[in-house]
Amino acid sequence: MELDKSLFFKIKDMNCEFRTLHDSDVSKEYVNDLKQQTQYITNIPKNISISSQKIYIKDILCSKDDTICGLFINNKLVGTAGIQSSTLYLQYIEVPVKFVATIGIYLFDKNYRGMKLGTTLVWVATYLYHNCVQVEWFGAGMKKENIPSLKSFLSCGYRKIYEDKENCKVLLNHSELTKPRFIKASTIREVQ
């Protein structure tokens, strides 16, 4: 699904845009980093290429329940957020499935790590998807050892609802979403 809005904002002196990812956004750097990612992202094809990733993006955008968005800083793609309808969290809340989505974030540009952009991805994906699709509940799952991802979700208001030896899950009602302080309210604007 292609979202009908984009979000523009500033973090320090960086111009940021969060929008639906298009096949034309797939770069060699993005694909090379996906090839090297073995720790936290599952289901990456062994023979991933620029052309196969472009097809993957097109297929997602043809879906009525899934989307993938990109975080661009100064017009450079640095991270992605996949968002999809999900039944995984219905055991914790009693709402129709159309009001529940899961989010997975990926900050692939190593030059931008340690700048709280994981938190940015969580906030902006939750905020924009709610405003475009009116989903009320958002969940995410991650390996317990992936502390940066867990902290990114918790700092935006998500709460931990499940934990075992290896994994944990978080959940949020959109009304509890917390905007990071480093994103100034006056710099946010939605554009259709």
C-alpha positions in Angstrom: 0.0 0.0 0.0 1.2 3.4 -0.8 0.6 6.0 1.9 -1.0 9.3 0.7 1.1 11.5 2.9 4.8 12.2 3.7 6.2 13.8 6.8 8.9 16.4 6.7 10.8 17.5 9.8 14.2 18.6 11.1 16.5 17.0 13.6 19.3 19.5 14.4 20.5 20.7 11.0 19.3 17.6 9.1 16.3 17.8 6.7 14.3 14.7 7.2 11.6 13.1 5.1 9.6 9.9 5.8 7.5 8.5 3.0 6.5 5.4 1.1 9.6 3.7 -0.3 9.6 3.3 -4.1 11.5 0.9 -6.3 13.5 3.8 -7.6 14.8 4.4 -4.0 16.6 1.0 -3.9 20.4 1.7 -4.0 23.5 -0.4 -4.1 24.4 0.7 -0.6 21.0 -0.4 0.7 21.2 -3.8 -1.0 24.8 -4.4 0.1 23.9 -3.7 3.7 20.9 -6.1 3.5 23.3 -8.8 2.3 25.5 -8.3 5.3 22.6 -8.2 7.8 22.4 -11.6 9.5 21.6 -10.7 13.1 18.1 -9.1 13.4 16.3 -9.2 10.0 14.9 -12.6 9.0 13.8 -13.8 5.5 16.4 -11.9 3.5 16.9 -13.9 0.2 20.4 -15.3 -0.3 20.6 -13.9 -3.8 19.3 -10.4 -3.1 20.1 -7.9 -5.8 19.0 -4.4 -6.7 16.5 -5.8 -9.2 15.0 -8.4 -6.8 14.7 -5.7 -4.0 12.9 -3.4 -6.5 10.4 -6.2 -7.2 10.0 -6.8 -3.5 9.2 -3.1 -2.9 6.7 -3.1 -5.8 5.0 -6.2 -4.4 4.6 -4.6 -1.0 3.1 -1.5 -2.5 0.6 -3.6 -4.3 -0.6 -5.1 -1.0 -3.7 -3.7 0.7 -2.3 -4.5 4.2 1.5 -3.8 4.0 3.7 -0.9 3.3 7.4 0.0 3.5 8.6 3.5 4.1 12.0 5.2 4.0 13.7 7.7 6.2 15.6 10.2 4.1 18.1 12.6 5.6 19.2 15.4 3.3 17.6 13.3 0.4 19.6 10.2 1.3 17.9 7.0 2.3 19.3 5.9 5.7 16.6 3.6 7.1 13.3 1.8 6.5 10.2 0.9 8.4 8.0 -2.0 7.3 4.4 -1.8 8.5 1.7 -4.4 8.2 -1.7 -5.5 9.5 -1.3 -8.2 12.0 -3.2 -10.6 14.2 -0.2 -11.3 16.4 -1.3 -8.8 19.1 -5.0 -9.7 19.3 -4.4 -11.9 22.3 -3.5 -8.7 24.3 -6.2 -6.4 23.1 -9.8 -6.8 22.0 -10.2 -4.8 18.7 -10.8 -5.8 15.1 -7.7 -6.8 13.2 -8.1 -3.7 10.9 -7.0 -1.5 13.8 -3.7 -3.4 14.6 -0.4 -3.1 12.8 3.2 -4.3 13.4 6.3 -2.2 12.7 9.8 -3.3 12.0 12.6 -0.8 11.7 16.0 -1.0 10.0 18.6 1.7 10.1 21.1 0.5 7.5 23.4 3.4 7.0 26.0 2.9 9.7 27.1 6.6 9.5 23.7 7.5 11.1 23.8 5.1 14.0 23.9 6.4 17.5 21.9 9.5 16.6 18.5 8.3 17.9 17.3 7.6 14.4 15.8 4.3 15.5 13.6 6.2 17.8 12.8 8.6 15.0 11.8 5.7 12.7 9.5 4.3 15.4 7.8 7.6 16.1 7.4 8.7 12.5 6.2 5.3 11.3 3.6 5.1 14.0 2.5 8.7 13.6 2.2 8.7 9.8 0.6 5.3 9.5 -2.0 6.1 12.1 -2.8 9.4 10.3 -3.0 7.7 6.9 -4.8 4.4 7.7 -6.4 5.2 11.2 -4.8 2.1 12.8 -5.1 2.4 16.6 -2.7 -0.2 17.9 0.9 -0.9 17.0 3.1 -3.8 18.1 6.6 -4.9 17.5 8.8 -7.8 18.4 12.5 -8.0 18.7 15.3 -10.2 20.0 16.0 -9.4 23.7 19.7 -8.8 22.8 18.6 -6.0 20.4 18.6 -3.4 23.1 18.8 -0.4 20.8 15.6 -1.5 19.0 13.8 -2.1 22.3 14.8 1.3 23.7 13.7 3.0 20.5 10.2 1.6 20.9 10.0 2.2 24.7 11.1 5.8 24.3 8.1 6.5 22.1 5.6 5.2 24.6 5.4 1.5 23.7 5.2 -0.8 26.7 6.7 -4.3 27.0 3.9 -6.9 27.1 5.8 -10.2 26.6 9.3 -11.5 27.2 10.9 -14.9 27.1 14.6 -16.0 27.0 15.2 -14.7 23.5 12.4 -12.4 22.5 10.2 -9.6 23.7 7.1 -7.8 22.3 5.9 -4.2 22.8 2.5 -2.7 22.2 1.1 0.9 21.9 -2.2 2.6 21.5 -1.6 5.6 19.2 -3.0 7.9 21.8 0.0 7.1 24.0 2.6 7.8 21.3 5.4 10.1 22.6 7.2 12.4 20.2 11.0 12.5 20.8 12.1 15.9 22.1 14.7 16.3 19.5 12.0 16.6 16.8 10.6 20.0 17.2 6.8 20.3 16.7 7.2 23.4 14.5 9.2 21.5 12.0 6.6 18.8 11.3 4.3 19.0 8.3 2.3 16.5 6.4 2.2 16.9 2.6 -0.1 15.1 0.3 
